[in-house]
């Protein structure tokens, strides 16, 4: 098991690395995380929606919000 010091060092490195990621790539990472989180949450609750169906559903909600 890693020590707390090693974990803190890894977190510091991660924070530095995140600052070096371009905003557009970071946005895509965040969108992907939100999609996967939503899909897995729905799956846990017993949803039969496929990953693609969840993706399409979220995209349709997003496009409606953009139009309003």
N, C-alpha and C positions, 0 to 999 in steps of 0.2 A: 504494500500500500504506500502511495506517495505521501510525503510529509506535507504539512500545511504550507511550508515555505516553497516547495516545488509547485504546489497548486497555485499559489499567489504569483510565482514567476510565470507560469503558463498563462494565467489570466492577464498579466501585464503585457505579455507578448501578443496575446490575442487582441487586446485593446489597441495596441500600436498597429497591428496588421489591419484591423478594421478601419482605422483612420486613413490607411493608404489605399483602400478600395474606392474606386470611382463611385460617385453617387448613383449613377444609373445601374451599375452592377449590384450595389447594395440594395437598391429598390427592388430589383428582380429577386434577390435572395429573400428579402422580407415578404414579397408576394408569394414566392414558392413556399415559404414556411407557413404563411397564413392558409394557403390552399391545402397543404398536407395536414396541418393541424385540424382544419375544418373537416376534411375527409375522414381522418382517424377518429375524431370526436363523434361524427355521425355514425361511423361504423360501430363504435363502442355502444352507441344507443340503439343499435339494431337496424340502421338504415340499409336498404339494399341498393342505394345509389352507387354507381361505379365512380372511379376517380374522374373520368372524363365528364360524367354527368354533373358532378359537383363543380368541376372547373367551368363548365358551360353555365351552370346556374349562377355561380358567383360573377361570371363575366356579364351575364344579362342584368344582374342587380347593379353592377358597377356602371354599365352603359346607361341604365335608366337614371341613376343618380347624376351622371354627367350631363344628361339632357335636361334635367330639371333645374 
